Amino acid sequence: MTKNLLNMSLEELESALLSLKEQKYRTKQLYTWFYQKHVTDLNQMSNISVSLKEKILQNFEIKIPEITDISRSLKDNSYKFLLKTHDNKLIESILMPVKDRVTICVSCMIGCPLKCKFCATGSQIGFIRKLDQSEILGQIIAINHYAKENNIAQNISNVVFMGMGEPLLNLENIEKSVKILLDPNGFGLSRSKITLSTAGITDKLSDFINKYRIKLAVSLHFSTDEQRSKFMPINIKYPLKKLIEELKKIVLAKRDYITIEYLLLKDINDSLDNAKQLIRLLDSLKIKVNLIPYNPTKDFPATSASEESINNFAKFLRSKNIMVTVRRSLGQDIEGACGQFALKKN
Ligand code: SF4
């Protein structure tokens, strides 16, 4: 199989070019085109010689997912992108430009195996496969390229792994991608601009976050094992006690915290008793809670908590000195919710 240059680390790219009898500095030039200029078309790479372009075309491929549909939310100015992979599968990413902050929410799988009851991704698509480095970073490259060409934004400033799929079940490709996101020769993002969201897979959670010191969001949503296992089957394998123990191992810098996502469902998890349980559960952790009103889907016809319950829930948490935000729109939701994608056009 022809190797994709976008699936390589800097070192692997260097070996690939050395195998073509090219000078080492060419690696940096290509890397810059891919990750800083967001260009993958060899014809546009002005400082790459014709002979190298020919050698690359003969020996390797340069492939990222292709944008097939874009819809823009007039409510909050976010953009939803559908992208097609090399095997004609669709993935979804969201771009949210807000002044200087340009956030992209990327997918790490096609579908998701975790089947959370409230999530369109798990219930409507099922699980097809994991995305590789070129497909994960390719979403950022393709969308950043589009954003520049269309004067939406210059450079993406924040990346959140909150799209389709569970990042900790695709850790190898997430790790390769995070390295290039952090590399000053790659995307050059600072660690605080990258957020990984998990439904609570604990195996390598603290090791990974402590190693790269990126931000963490946990899609918790329920404060008892009984409820959580009912709506998020992954909780059976990784119950709350195990999850909280793992979260305690995360070393946070002074200003850092763990974001706890909490989807508010009417008469299910929106009472003040639920808020009290949540506080007891998270007692020993440095957290911020994101409260997320629920948008009903046909597969999970629960209703969102009322405005009044959301406000009361938030007020109660704040009275216990917990930082709280309430997410209300799609663009904002992408920072607060895992999944929720079902490959639909707006
Ligand atoms: S909420 Fe997240 S972890 Fe759960 S099924 Fe959806 S994408 Fe997967």
Residues whose N, C-alpha, C, O or C-beta is under 5 A from the ligand:
A	BS01	SF4	C112 L114 K115 C116 C119 T121 G122 G163 M164 G165 E166 A199 C338 G339 Q340
